[in-house]
Structures are given as structure tokens and as C-alpha cells.
Amino acid sequence: MFAVHLLAFHFTKLKEDQIKKVDRYLYHMRLSDDVLLDVMARFQAEMVKGLGKDTNPTATVKMLPTFVRSLPDGSEKGDFLAVDLGGSQFRAHQVKVSDDGKQSSQLESKFYPTPKDVIQGNRAELFDYVADCLLDFMETKNLKHKKLPLGFTFSFPCKQTKLEEGVLLAWTKHFKVRGAQDTDVVSSLRKALQKHKDIDLDVLALVNDTVGTMMTCGYDDQRCEVGLIIGTGTNACYMEEMRHIDLVEGDEGRMCINTEWGAFGDDGALDDLRTEFDRELDLGSLNPGKQLFEKMISSLYLGELVRLILLKMTKEGLLFNGKASTALLTKGKIEMKHVSAMEKYKEGLSNTKEILTELNLFPSEEDCIAVQHVCTIVSFRSANLCAAALAAILTRLRENKKLLRMRTTVGIDGGLYKTHPQYAKRLHKVVRRLVPNCDVRFLLSVSGSGKGAAMVTAVAYRLAAQRKQIDAALAPFLLSLETLREVKNKMRTELEYGLKRETQASATVKMLPTYVCGTPDGTEKGKFLALDLGGTNFRVLLVKIRSGRRRSVQMYNKIFAIPLEIMQGTGEELFDHIVQCIADFLEYMGIKGARLPLGFTFSFPCRQASIDKGTLVGWTKGFKATDCEGEDVVDMLREAIRRRNEFDLDIVAVVNDTVGTMMTCGYEDPNCEIGLIAGTGSNVCYMEDMKNIEIVEGNEGKMCINTEWGGFGDNGCIDNIRTKYDKEVDEGSLNPGKQRYEKMTSGMYLGEIVRQILIDLTKQGLLFRGQISESLRKRGIFETKFLSQIESFSRVLRETVKELAPQCDVTFMLSEDGSGKGAALITAVAKRLHNVGQK
């Protein structure tokens, strides 16, 4: 018994000694967590560089857009073919996808060798070989008579401008085909397929193997948003926010980015971590100076790296009594399969002895222990470096989502990950240590990246079909120029009806005179108060106007909320609340005793008999205060001021917000003669010749007309362009049948139209997997601010105006200070005109 213990002690001591010897020798290959965090930071910087339009040309990590915009959602179905080129074998696949309530896929594959004369020959020979293998596969599966969509997994860096096109940037791994670089590989494949007249295939998608892996795993786990390959080569892809991808137009949604991280360090960024063995291996490779990160990680190189280390240790007398065999001196004699076998937990040492003996070496027990540990250090370094780069991607994903903690899935494929006994465990452990705020699931891609190409094709098919149906649903919103010209002509007719005495009463566009007959001329000066009521907030402003050389406008304002119970209470409660807000503002500004001239922006349709009298025609935009319609709002304000009996004001003018906007911009640009509001509500005003305004006495000069165009169409004249969604929103509004045009154009209603469309499309199974969420069922969930991020309203407005009014050279000027300043300017203009004795 004592002898057994002594033997065990001797072996343990022997093992420890050999491990320490190798650890000292390969000190620079053993990377601490601090070093890995540094690598992670370097890779994050390279990712940003690769995504930038100006920095991408010099970036080593190319961050290539793949034009894959969506992951599988389980509703994909159909038969698809896929080919997979990039590793040690070429594969052809048939994938059957069904969504019969069980979400399943069936994969049938055939493997073909990749002969050296093909993968290092010329372009035509390579793609002819791919086409021949695919033809053989179709014959085997009796598919030649079918026209099937084809996905092409091509595991080399390509620059894509669309999903079905990719220009090869460079060969990697052991491929070196002449004449293929800088050409479209999809075109090359199509050309080869066309030589076979008896098959008809449609190449719909070109994907990298990482993308294929992500899509394959994404079909089973919809949290999967990273694809990782650790095999003959290494690479990763992930879903990036479009707003960060300078190389592609558009800001909305996400797109899969193929990082091509194998080239990380090609600019010297990892030179401090590369050893003499890495440099020697690189010099003897097919592409010296390229794919340096890949050469430290992937299975194509790790066996050779181990051989170079063993050879030097032997030459220095540390192994095999200093005697190297011819096999050990021969490049490629140690492969990754040997490294994996030598690292196995139980039989590793016996495997090591057997492999070394086959190399005509005569290893001692000490040699076997040392060689096994060399393999461990080389493969662990590979896992550590891979973990650092993957941790950088996961951190970016989490930061993009603005999450403190993130749950996600990484889809993985590749022989090194799948067959090495310790690799996966080491990778998982280090990733979780480097990114403790990410809950990561690692999902092995059982079916490989070839199925992924079919899944990308299936997703493209699904999206194309959905797009077709969605486009059909949205077709009524896509108004032709001819239709818009009809609308323009109808609006012109309604404008003229509103100006004529005999037709004004029945006109839907009321064309209300504002009694604003002048615009600012720069001589206005003084202090003025302004009120601005028209939405859910109410503003009180003090406006100081200076004339002359030091012409300027200074504004001080305070915003007050209008509670819903006030908006829909009594008129007396509404105006008492307004006066309370005015009192608070006067107190706040220390001007409660001053009797200042006041302009009142009242953004609801009023019929005016003078500039300081306005009878409310009807409430809009959610207001419903009682006892106001048919009443003079200026009188109601004066009565509320008298009831409070704390201060007095000189109410000079009541104006619409469109008029205030026109006056504000007119102060900066004398050519401004139109005011447009496109916000909570929608309306426009403009300066009309007095001779055309029959409902006001006088023919000289101009007067501003508040069109109140929100009521356009209330007589049914635009029913031909109103969609079922417009009608649903109208029926659910506070004023059904009223303000129909406003309900098609203003922010208060557009979000609700969008919600109705989304509900309809979801019911048809075109969105959200047919599931209507509780949030989507709630009215008002979509607000104007969200819509403004989706569509460029101002750009479309300008372009359409230019098309419909080509004879008009129009400048659009944004009113930065709002309509409240405009009310003060109208008051100032009215005071100026009064002072010179003009009406």
C-alpha cells in the first residue's frame, strides 16, 4: 500500500514539475483577466471604427453589413436549398420548414470534398464544382424538376450591397482561388448553374457562416442575436442598430453585421500579445500578415502552433532528449484532431504517447505530461481570446439596448468548439467572468450554417410575402400626384366658397377673417403679454421688443398644464384656470401692478368681428368646455379677470396659432405671408386681398385669413381618399364627422391611425406573430413624437409642394419661438397702427 502511495506521489510531483516548466516557457501565452479586459476594449474600439463611414476603409475589423434585417419568427414555411462553402468540406442541403402549429424544420444533407486543385485553382473551376455537386444532390433527392429558392453560405469576407449580392474582399483559411477577389460570388454561382439547362434555381441570399449559424439557432431560440464560428476559421456576427451603421442608408430597425474579426490585429493592435511562434506560423501561411487574430484561435492553425512550440523546446533540450524527428520538422504533421485527442481528460496521456510515437519521437512520461500541457495552454489561449472579443460584442448589444442587465443567446458552430474536450467549458466560463451583467445562453447549431442560409432565404421569402400584403393594406395611403392634384383643386374650391358671402355659411373651410391687416416692419417696441392656448399645455409670456439697430425680441414664459377635467368642464372653470395661471406668472415676474397690452393666441376656430373679438365656432383637439361655443372668448377672459379682481389687462388682439406663427416668421422674413401649423392640430392662414373677402367691408389692402382647413371634407368631398382606418379613428373621436381633414393630417390623430393599422395587420398574422398585446389595445399608445422619428414629415411636405406648385419658389421657415411670440407681435403691430391713426 505504501508503495502505491509513493508511486502516486512521484507521478503527481512529476506532473507538477512538468506543468511548471511549460508554464514558465509559455508565460506570454497565459493571459490574465486584466489582459483579456484590455483586448475586449481594443476590440470594441475596432468595432466602432469598422462601423464608421470615414474610418471603415482603414479598419481591420470590417463590420460588413449583411442586409439580413430580421430573425426567424416561426411563421416561415416552404422547401429551400442551401449550399455551404468555406470549411474543410462542401455541403448541399434541402430544408423543409413548416408552421403547422408546431414550428418544425427537416434537414437532409450531403457532404462533398473540397479538393486542393479546386480551392487553389481558378474561379470558374471552383463555381463549376459547386454547381456540379448541387446538381448531383438534386438528382439524389429527385429535385431537378422543382424550382426552389437557394441560399448560399459563403464563409469569406464579402462586401454586400444587398442580400443576394456579395463582392469577395479576400480569401482566408486555406482557400486561394485565382480571379475571384473583387468579383460578385453570386453572379459566379449563377453563371455556373446556368450551364445546367435541366435545373432552375433562384439564388435569393448570400450569407456568411456566422449569419447562417445565428439564423439556425434563432429559429429555435428567438433570443439569439449573435452567431459565432470556432472551427477551421473563426468569426462572429450580431444584430446592430441601423442608426450606428454609417455604411448603409436608414436609421430604423436592426441589421446583422458580419464582424470579420479574424483580421483583428492586422494593423499591429495585438503585436504585444503575439509570440515568436505566432510570427513564425504567420510567415509560413498562405496569407502572411493577414487574419492574425484567426491564426491565434482557429483549428486550422492551432496544431501547427503546437508543433512549432514542441520543435523549439526539443531543440533547447527540454523535450525528447533534444532529438527531433523528421515528422516533427515537417509542417502540418500535428493537426487539431491530435491536439484535441492529447487533451482528453482520462485517455489524454495515453493518446499523447501514441501520437508522439507515430511522429517517430520516443517520449518519456515527463515528455507526455509537458506536451499535453502545451496543448492545453494553446487551446486555452484560443478560448480566452475568443471570449474577450465575444464579450465586447455582448457589451455593445447591452449598451445599444440601454440595459443594466441583458439576457441573450449566442448560436455557435465549428469543429473546434464541438470536438475539443475542454474548449466550450473554458469559453463559457471566461465570457461570464468578463461580462457578469449578461445572462448568456450558448446554443450549439446542430444543423450547421447551411441550414442557416436556407433560414435566411425562408425569412426573405416570408418578409417579401408580408411586405406584399402590408403594401396592399397601405396602398390607400399612397396617393398619386393625380389624386393630390384633385385634392388641391377641391381645396381651392372650398377656399373660394368660404370667401363668398352667399356660400360661406355652408362652406367646410370657413375662411375666417382675423382683422390682422399688417405684418411687422421692425419699428415695433415695448413690453407685451401673450397667452397661448391650443393644446394640453397653456403658456403665458412676457415679450420685450426693441427696434432700431439693436432690434431684438426677448421672451420670458411659463408653461402650465390644462387638466382633462378643465378641458372638458365648464367654460367658467376653463377661463378661471387661465386667469389663475396669468396671476401666477405676473407674480413670478414681479409685474402684477402693470397694465400691459395683451395678445391672446386661441387656437380654435373663431368668427371675428374685429381684432379683439372672437366668437368660438366649435371646439377641436379634445377640448369640450361647455357654454363657450357661440360666445366671445375675449369677453369670457375679461369676465374671469374681473371675477378674480386682482389685476387688469389691455386685451388688444385674439389670434389663431397659425396667425401667430406667420407673424413670428414675418418678423424675421418680410416675405412671409403664410402660417402653417402641423402639430397637435393642423391649420393654415395666409394674407388675402381684401377685394376677394366678400364677408368683410372694404377693398383696399390685405387681411390675414384663418382658413380653418381642418374641416375640409366634412361635406364628404374627400371621402374617396379616406381609408377604413380614418373612419375608425373618426368614429372613436370626441367629434365624429367633424374636422375630417385634421384627423388625416395632425399629430393628435396620426398615432391612433397607426395603432389601428397595426391591430389590423396583426389580426391578419402579418405582425407580432398574430398576437395583439395589451399595450397595443390601448388608445393613444402611439404619440406624434414617435411618428416624427419614423418618417421625415418636413421633407415629404417640401417635395410634394414643389410638385404641386412648380411656379412657386417657396422657402419654409421654422418658427422656433412658437405662436405665443406671434400674439405679442400682432399686439405690437396693432398698437403701432393705432398710434399712426390707421385701422
Secondary structure as the mmCIF struct_conf table of DSSP 4:
data_model
#
loop_
_struct_conf.conf_type_id
_struct_conf.id
_struct_conf.beg_label_comp_id
_struct_conf.beg_label_asym_id
_struct_conf.beg_label_seq_id
_struct_conf.end_label_comp_id
_struct_conf.end_label_asym_id
_struct_conf.end_label_seq_id
HELX_RH_AL_P HELX_RH_AL_P1 PHE A 2 TYR A 25
TURN_TY1_P TURN_TY1_P1 LEU A 26 LEU A 26
HELX_RH_3T_P HELX_RH_3T_P1 TYR A 27 MET A 29
BEND BEND1 ARG A 30 ARG A 30
HELX_RH_AL_P HELX_RH_AL_P2 ASP A 33 LEU A 51
BEND BEND2 GLY A 52 GLY A 52
TURN_TY1_P TURN_TY1_P2 LYS A 53 THR A 55
HELX_RH_3T_P HELX_RH_3T_P2 ASN A 56 THR A 58
BEND BEND3 THR A 60 VAL A 61
STRN STRN1 LEU A 64 PRO A 65
BEND BEND4 GLY A 74 GLY A 74
STRN STRN2 GLY A 78 LEU A 85
BEND BEND5 GLY A 86 SER A 88
STRN STRN3 GLN A 89 SER A 98
BEND BEND6 ASP A 100 LYS A 102
STRN STRN4 SER A 104 PRO A 113
HELX_RH_AL_P HELX_RH_AL_P3 LYS A 116 ILE A 119
TURN_TY1_P TURN_TY1_P3 GLN A 120 GLN A 120
BEND BEND7 GLY A 121 GLY A 121
STRN STRN5 ASN A 122 ASN A 122
HELX_RH_AL_P HELX_RH_AL_P4 ARG A 123 THR A 140
TURN_TY1_P TURN_TY1_P4 LYS A 141 ASN A 142
TURN_TY1_P TURN_TY1_P5 LYS A 144 HIS A 145
BEND BEND8 LYS A 146 LYS A 146
STRN STRN6 LEU A 148 PHE A 154
BEND BEND9 PHE A 156 PHE A 156
STRN STRN7 CYS A 158 LYS A 162
TURN_TY1_P TURN_TY1_P6 LEU A 163 GLU A 164
STRN STRN8 GLU A 165 LEU A 168
TURN_TY1_P TURN_TY1_P7 LYS A 173 HIS A 174
STRN STRN9 ARG A 178 ARG A 178
TURN_TY1_P TURN_TY1_P8 GLY A 179 GLY A 179
TURN_TY1_P TURN_TY1_P9 GLN A 181 ASP A 182
BEND BEND10 THR A 183 THR A 183
STRN STRN10 ASP A 184 ASP A 184
HELX_RH_AL_P HELX_RH_AL_P5 VAL A 185 GLN A 194
TURN_TY1_P TURN_TY1_P10 LYS A 195 LYS A 195
TURN_TY1_P TURN_TY1_P11 LYS A 197 ASP A 198
STRN STRN11 LEU A 201 VAL A 207
HELX_RH_AL_P HELX_RH_AL_P6 ASP A 209 ASP A 220
TURN_TY1_P TURN_TY1_P12 GLN A 222 ARG A 223
STRN STRN12 CYS A 224 ILE A 230
BEND BEND11 GLY A 231 GLY A 233
STRN STRN13 THR A 234 GLU A 241
HELX_RH_3T_P HELX_RH_3T_P3 MET A 242 HIS A 244
TURN_TY1_P TURN_TY1_P13 ASP A 246 LEU A 247
BEND BEND12 VAL A 248 GLU A 249
BEND BEND13 GLU A 252 GLY A 253
STRN STRN14 ARG A 254 ASN A 258
HELX_RH_3T_P HELX_RH_3T_P4 TRP A 261 ALA A 263
TURN_TY1_P TURN_TY1_P14 PHE A 264 ASP A 267
BEND BEND14 GLY A 268 GLY A 268
TURN_TY1_P TURN_TY1_P15 ALA A 269 LEU A 273
HELX_RH_AL_P HELX_RH_AL_P7 GLU A 276 LEU A 283
TURN_TY1_P TURN_TY1_P16 GLY A 284 GLY A 284
BEND BEND15 SER A 285 ASN A 287
TURN_TY1_P TURN_TY1_P17 PRO A 288 GLY A 289
BEND BEND16 LYS A 290 LYS A 290
TURN_TY1_P TURN_TY1_P18 LEU A 292 PHE A 293
HELX_RH_3T_P HELX_RH_3T_P5 GLU A 294 MET A 296
TURN_TY1_P TURN_TY1_P19 ILE A 297 ILE A 297
BEND BEND17 SER A 298 SER A 298
HELX_RH_AL_P HELX_RH_AL_P8 SER A 299 LYS A 315
TURN_TY1_P TURN_TY1_P20 GLU A 316 GLY A 317
BEND BEND18 LEU A 318 LEU A 319
HELX_RH_3T_P HELX_RH_3T_P6 PHE A 320 GLY A 322
TURN_TY1_P TURN_TY1_P21 THR A 326 LEU A 329
BEND BEND19 THR A 330 THR A 330
TURN_TY1_P TURN_TY1_P22 LYS A 331 GLY A 332
BEND BEND20 ILE A 334 ILE A 334
HELX_RH_AL_P HELX_RH_AL_P9 MET A 336 MET A 342
TURN_TY1_P TURN_TY1_P23 GLU A 343 GLU A 343
TURN_TY1_P TURN_TY1_P24 TYR A 345 GLU A 347
HELX_RH_AL_P HELX_RH_AL_P10 GLY A 348 GLU A 358
TURN_TY1_P TURN_TY1_P25 LEU A 359 ASN A 360
HELX_RH_AL_P HELX_RH_AL_P11 GLU A 365 ASN A 400
TURN_TY1_P TURN_TY1_P26 LYS A 401 LYS A 402
BEND BEND21 LEU A 404 ARG A 405
STRN STRN15 MET A 406 ASP A 413
HELX_RH_AL_P HELX_RH_AL_P12 GLY A 415 THR A 419
TURN_TY1_P TURN_TY1_P27 PRO A 421 GLN A 422
HELX_RH_AL_P HELX_RH_AL_P13 TYR A 423 LEU A 434
TURN_TY1_P TURN_TY1_P28 PRO A 436 ASN A 437
STRN STRN16 CYS A 438 LEU A 444
BEND BEND22 VAL A 446 SER A 447
HELX_RH_AL_P HELX_RH_AL_P14 GLY A 448 LEU A 474
HELX_RH_3T_P HELX_RH_3T_P7 ALA A 475 PHE A 477
HELX_RH_AL_P HELX_RH_AL_P15 LEU A 481 LEU A 499
BEND BEND23 LYS A 500 LYS A 500
TURN_TY1_P TURN_TY1_P29 ARG A 501 THR A 503
HELX_RH_3T_P HELX_RH_3T_P8 GLN A 504 SER A 506
BEND BEND24 THR A 508 VAL A 509
STRN STRN17 LEU A 512 PRO A 513
BEND BEND25 GLY A 522 GLY A 522
STRN STRN18 GLY A 526 LEU A 533
BEND BEND26 GLY A 534 THR A 536
STRN STRN19 ASN A 537 ARG A 546
HELX_RH_3T_P HELX_RH_3T_P9 GLY A 548 ARG A 550
STRN STRN20 SER A 552 ALA A 561
HELX_RH_AL_P HELX_RH_AL_P16 LEU A 564 MET A 567
TURN_TY1_P TURN_TY1_P30 GLN A 568 GLN A 568
BEND BEND27 GLY A 569 GLY A 569
STRN STRN21 THR A 570 THR A 570
HELX_RH_AL_P HELX_RH_AL_P17 GLY A 571 MET A 589
TURN_TY1_P TURN_TY1_P31 GLY A 590 GLY A 590
TURN_TY1_P TURN_TY1_P32 LYS A 592 GLY A 593
STRN STRN22 PRO A 597 PHE A 602
BEND BEND28 PHE A 604 PHE A 604
STRN STRN23 CYS A 606 SER A 610
TURN_TY1_P TURN_TY1_P33 ILE A 611 ASP A 612
STRN STRN24 LYS A 613 LEU A 616
TURN_TY1_P TURN_TY1_P34 LYS A 621 GLY A 622
STRN STRN25 THR A 626 THR A 626
TURN_TY1_P TURN_TY1_P35 ASP A 627 ASP A 627
TURN_TY1_P TURN_TY1_P36 GLU A 629 GLY A 630
BEND BEND29 GLU A 631 GLU A 631
STRN STRN26 ASP A 632 ASP A 632
HELX_RH_AL_P HELX_RH_AL_P18 VAL A 633 ARG A 644
TURN_TY1_P TURN_TY1_P37 ASN A 645 ASN A 645
BEND BEND30 GLU A 646 GLU A 646
STRN STRN27 ASP A 650 VAL A 655
HELX_RH_AL_P HELX_RH_AL_P19 ASP A 657 GLU A 668
TURN_TY1_P TURN_TY1_P38 PRO A 670 ASN A 671
STRN STRN28 ILE A 674 ALA A 678
BEND BEND31 GLY A 679 GLY A 681
STRN STRN29 SER A 682 ASP A 689
HELX_RH_3T_P HELX_RH_3T_P10 MET A 690 ASN A 692
TURN_TY1_P TURN_TY1_P39 GLU A 694 ILE A 695
BEND BEND32 VAL A 696 GLU A 697
BEND BEND33 GLU A 700 GLY A 701
STRN STRN30 LYS A 702 ASN A 706
HELX_RH_3T_P HELX_RH_3T_P11 TRP A 709 GLY A 711
TURN_TY1_P TURN_TY1_P40 PHE A 712 ASN A 715
BEND BEND34 GLY A 716 GLY A 716
TURN_TY1_P TURN_TY1_P41 CYS A 717 ILE A 718
HELX_RH_3T_P HELX_RH_3T_P12 ASP A 719 ILE A 721
HELX_RH_AL_P HELX_RH_AL_P20 LYS A 724 GLU A 731
TURN_TY1_P TURN_TY1_P42 GLY A 732 GLY A 732
BEND BEND35 SER A 733 ASN A 735
TURN_TY1_P TURN_TY1_P43 PRO A 736 GLY A 737
BEND BEND36 LYS A 738 GLN A 739
HELX_RH_AL_P HELX_RH_AL_P21 ARG A 740 THR A 745
BEND BEND37 SER A 746 SER A 746
HELX_RH_AL_P HELX_RH_AL_P22 GLY A 747 LYS A 763
TURN_TY1_P TURN_TY1_P44 GLN A 764 GLY A 765
BEND BEND38 LEU A 766 LEU A 767
HELX_RH_3T_P HELX_RH_3T_P13 PHE A 768 GLY A 770
HELX_LH_PP_P HELX_LH_PP_P1 GLN A 771 SER A 773
TURN_TY1_P TURN_TY1_P45 GLU A 774 ARG A 777
BEND BEND39 LYS A 778 LYS A 778
TURN_TY1_P TURN_TY1_P46 ARG A 779 GLY A 780
BEND BEND40 PHE A 782 PHE A 782
HELX_RH_AL_P HELX_RH_AL_P23 THR A 784 ILE A 790
BEND BEND41 GLU A 791 GLU A 791
HELX_RH_AL_P HELX_RH_AL_P24 PHE A 793 LEU A 804
TURN_TY1_P TURN_TY1_P47 PRO A 806 GLN A 807
TURN_TY1_P TURN_TY1_P48 GLU A 816 ASP A 817
HELX_RH_AL_P HELX_RH_AL_P25 GLY A 818 ASN A 835
TURN_TY1_P TURN_TY1_P49 VAL A 836 GLY A 837
#
